[in-house]
Amino acid sequence: MSHGTPDWGRTSGLKTTYPMTDLGELAARLGSPITFDRRGDVVFFDSFEDGLSQWAPTHDTHGTTVTPSGQYSRTGGFSVEVALAGNANAYASLPRRQPTPVAGKLGVEYSATALSLAGKLLIELYVYDGSVAHEFSLNYDSDADALSIRTPAGAYTTIATGVNLYSTPGLFHTLKLVVDIENDAYVRAIVDSTTYDLSAYGPRLDANSTTPHTYLAVWVYNDVAVAHTVWLDDLIFTQNEP
């Protein structure tokens, strides 16, 4: 970072302080949860410090629960605890609906930690335009150590293997999906430090007359008959992604 200004400037370099030239860095230093991937302009974010009032949680009827938790968090003092029942069909989701931003590139990001992960983590981003549902999805399968996306045919296609996210309490892994709703194309997926180019893929387009809006959701699935818990934190929705 630069130190000082030209001779005609109004300030000069100091021995102990440096000027801030990046407002994103300033926000991060002040405690913003948006520190993983700072590209894009924030439309909405939630670090769950105020509970689940901005969401409409859903879950199965086998005994799964979705509650605020202070046990583990990526930032702040709280996260969302998803306690999956010991059933291979157990699931839970955090969905949210809101107006669609100006057409362009959108991003959905969140972080997760687990004592042991045996199932799937799924991001869904559906954009309804009044006649078509533009459906984008990113799925992480912990058993197959694989990432997949939903393509025009409606099925999931694997885009990466060997994606092994270490499970230990308090270690939050971050996943992000970026899509282009103006040109109906995937852009990229990011899992921790690895970026996957998805520009060769398009979304599923489904005839749908639902009133225009955007639906985004994070899902957690169990696929074994053993109960386990996942904590979710820092869900971020962006527009104007590069």
N, C-alpha and C positions, 0 to 999 in steps of 0.2 A: 504494500500500500504506500502511496506517495507520502513524503514527509516535507512539510513546508510548502511555500508558494514562491512564485517569482518575486524579484526585488520590488516590483511595483504593486504587489499584492498587499492586502490589509492585514494578513496574518503571517506568521513565520513559524518554522519548525520549533517544537519544544522538546526538551529532553525526555519527558515522561509520557506525553500524550501525542496521539496521531489523529488527524481528522478522519471522519467517516465519509467515504465516497459511495457506499452501497447501502441504500435504505433497507434492502432485504437483510443484510448483515446486522444492521441496527435493530431491526425487528427481532431477529433471532437472539441477539444478546439481551433483549428485553423480555424474552420468555415465550416468543411465538412458537407454536408447535410445528410451523411450516419450515423445517430445516433440512428435510431429506432431499427433495427436488424442488428448487425454488422457481422453476420455469412456470410460465402461465400466470394469469391474473386470478386471484381468489374470488370465487362466487359465493362460496359457503364453506365453513369448516366447523367441526365440533370436536372438542377434546373431552366431552362428557363431564365437565366440571359441574354442570347444572342438571345432570340426570338425563332422562330419555324423552323429555317433553317435545323434542323436535323430530322424533321418530315414531314409527308405528310398528313396534316389534311383533314378529310372528314366530310361532314354534309349533312343534308337533304336540300330540296329546299323550306322549309316553312318559312325561315327567320332566322334560327339558325346561329350563328356566333362563330368562334373560333379565339381568339386574345390574344396576350400577355397582361398582366395586372399588374399594380403596386398597385392595390387596396388591395389585401390580398396576403400573401405569407407565406409558412411554414418556409423557409429559404431564405436568400438573399432579393432582392427587388422586384422580379417578380414571377408570376405564369402564368398559362394559364386560361383564362376566357372562359367558354363554356356557352353562352347565348342561352338556348333552347327556341325555338318558342312555342307559346301557342297552341300546337297541340299534340295529343296523339301519333303521329307517329314521333315526332321530335327526332333526334339523332345527335351525333357527335362522332368522333373517332380521336385518335392520334396513327397512325400506324408507324412502323419502321421495316425495313428489314436489316439483317446483316449476316455475315458468322456464321455458327453454331460453338459454342465452342467445345472443346474436350468432348466426351460423358461422362455424369455424371449427377449430380444434379444441376439444374438451378433454379434461383429465379427471380421473377418479383415483384417489390414493387412500390407503389405510394401513395400519400396522396391527400385527397379531403376535401373541405369545401363548405357549401351551406347555403344560407339564409333559404331555406326550400327545402328538397329533396323529390321529388315525382316521383320516377322512379327507374332506375337500374344503377348500376355501374358494369362494366364487364372488367375482364382481360382475354386476349387471348394470348396463346403462342403456335404457330404452328411450328413444326420442319419438314422440307421437306428433305427426304434423297435420292430423285431421283426416288423412286417407291411408297413410302407411305408418307402420311401426318399424323404426330403424333399430335393430336389436344387436347390441354389442355385448360380449361376455368374455371374461378371462377366468379360467378355472385352474387352480393348483391342486393336484392329486398327490397327497403325501405318501400314499402307498406305492404309486408308480414313479414317484419323484419326477413328475412331468407337468408341463404347462400346456394348456390347450385353449383354443378360442372357438366360438360358434361362428360358422361360416354360412353363406347363402342357402345351402341345402338344409340348414337347421341342425346338422350334426356337429359334434366337436371334433376338431382336427388337432393333433399334437404339433406344437411348434417348438418344443424343447424338452429334452430328457436330461436326467442326471441333476435335476434341481432338488437338492437335498437341504431342507431348512432344519437346522439343529433345534431340537425342542428342549428347552430348559426354562424354568420360571423366571420371568423378568427380561428375557432376551426377546425383544420385539423385532420381528422381520417386517419389512415394508414392501408392499406391492402397489404398483401404479399402472393404470391402463390409460392410454391416450388415443383418441379417435378423432376423425375428421367428419363431422356431420354434414358439412357443406358438399363434400365430394363422395360421401358414403364409402369411407375406407378406414381401416385400422391404421394406426401410425406406429406405435411402439408399446411394449410392455417393459416395466422395470421391476426386478426383484432384487432387493438389496443393492449390490454393486453392479449387477449385470443388466444390460439393456438388450432387448430382443426387437429386431426390426420386423414389423408386421405390415409394412406398406403393400405387400403383395396380396393382401386379403381384404375382402369386403364383408359387410355385415349381412345378417339375415334381414330381408325386407318382407314384411307380412302385411297384407291388406288389413287395415284397421281404422275405423272411423272415430276412435276416441278423440275427444277434444284435445288440441295441441298442448303438450306439456312434456316435461322430462321426468322419468322415473329412474332413480339410482338405488342400488341395494348391495349390501354385503351379506352373503350366505355362509353358514358353517354347516357341514354335513358330517354325520357319523356313518361309518360303514362297517363297524364291528359291534359285537354285542357286549361292549365294555364301556362304562360311563367315563367320560373325560371332559375337561374344562378348557375353554379357550377364552383369552381376554383380548378384546379389540379396543383400539384407541386411535385418535387423531385421523378422523375421516375428513378428507379435503376434496372439494370439487372446484375445478378451475376452467377458465376459458382462455382464448388467445394463446394457446400452447404453440410453441415453434414447431 
